[in-house]
Amino acid sequence: RVLSTIAGRAKSPTNDAIGHALKHLKPRPFVREIPFSSARKWSAIEIDNQRWLFGAPEVIFANHKQDKMFQNAKEIAASGKRVLALVKIEKWPDTKVPANIKPAALVVLSEKIRSDATQTLQFFAEQKVNIKIISGDSPLTVGAVAGLVGLKDVEIFDARDLPDPTKSAAQAEKFVQIVTTHNIFGRVQPEQKRQIAEALQKQGHVVAMTGDGVNDALALKKADLGIAMNSGSSATKAVAEIVLLDNKFSHLPDVLSEGRRVIANIERVANLFVIKNVYSLVLALAVTVAGLTYPYLPSQMTVISALSIGIPAFFFALAPNRQLYHAGFLRRVLKFAVPVGVVSALAMLLIYAISLSLGVTRAAAGTNVSIVVMLIGFTVLVFLARPIKVWKIGLIVACALAFVSTLIVPPAAKLFHYTLDISTLPWTFAIGAGAVVLVNIIHQIIVRKETKTNS
């Protein structure tokens, strides 16, 4: 009846489980109580002039570690079950557990492991996501459950032994070291959860936090991405960026994959647009300084932009992409796009000057420029399409055939002002091939450097 009374005093999954098991017992009237607190890890109640303490065995038996009940509690917790202790006390507690306690009972609760937990954790491990489990439960229980769901290299730490990072720089450094080297934390207080998230952020990590209780709200708010369960408290749902409406962890791989798809595809597409901007800028400066006409006509640029940038970028942006995220998005884009853009501009100016010197019309010179820049553009598309898929090859071939059609089909050639001059084509393909070789060298150098950096 004592446990039935305690369970009925507050709404929580633990109390609900105890209340359900003891539903045949009616709660007793009580004189006074101390509600459960995550900081204390226990609650107290007085019934019929008897005082009871209920909570975490490690806290309640802190000064009685040789007690047989506490040893039993540790063995049970190590098997993956949650254990709570009920003891009788003589003196009403203030902020600490009284010195004299009389063990009464252990409450053992089985943890219900989500069916999708193992698969989800396995996916994150494959994606090089550093998984850390922080809980208010016993470190032994949390560690055992983590092993059951397939978490590798379990390193357990009792959060009651964590240094306070707010007291000194030395303690803050030790706190970060512990957080970095351990992945299972038990008996964690709400403020410690927030401090763990903050410590990981200071180490340069992007932190995502999942939780469903009020005690998780501080950490969810601090994390870069807070993920709450729909069945959780209103506080956690209020501060979280994502709420899983059906409470399934199996959606988290989809969340990660979608984020990585967007980031990777944006980087891929950004290269195309930045290359165009670079060679357009170089051409504009060159023709302004030299007093030349622009190398190609606006109608010709329409075809170039559509077939080497616009249409491929549309499909690349929506394509599946599970590439791992690496910091340095802008650096990588500029490192590749700027030199390729400069090479493109120089090749375009060179073939334009040669074409005019050979006496062809401006439209024919612009046609040669278009061929050169499209050769470079399709080369870049092949690089950016990796890993190569059949549909990507099909897309590039389709765009290439469409460009050839605008050159040789009379109505299309007339519409876009394309004029082929056979006598200048050897020069055109020679300069185009040279530019393609330079672009390939630039790409290989960058790939080797990035591989070395990320390894």
Buried (B, 14 or more C-beta within 10 A) or exposed (E): EBBBBBBBBEEBEBBEBBBEBBEEBEBBEBEEBBEBEBEBBBBBBBBEEEBBBBBBBBBBBEEBEEBEBBEBBBEBBBBBBBBBBBBBBEEEBEEEBBEEBEBBBBBBBEBEEBEBBBBBBBBBBEBEBEEBBBBBBBBBBBBBBBEBBEBEEBEBBBBBEBBEBEEEEEBBEBBBEBBBEBBBBBBBBBBBBBBBBBBBBEEEBEBBBBBBBBBBBBBBBBBEBBBBBEEBBEBBBEBBEBBBEEBBBBBBBEBBBEBBBEBBBBBBBBBBBBBBEBBBEBBEEBBEEEEBEBBBBEBBBBBBBBBBBBBBBEBBBEBEBEBEBEEEBEEBBBBBBBBBBBBBBBBBBBBBBBBBEBEBEBBBBBBBBBBBBBBBBBBBBBBBBEEEEEEBEEBBEEBBEBBEEBBEEEEBBEEBBBBBBEEBEEBBBEBBEBBBEBBEEBBEEBEEEBEEEEE
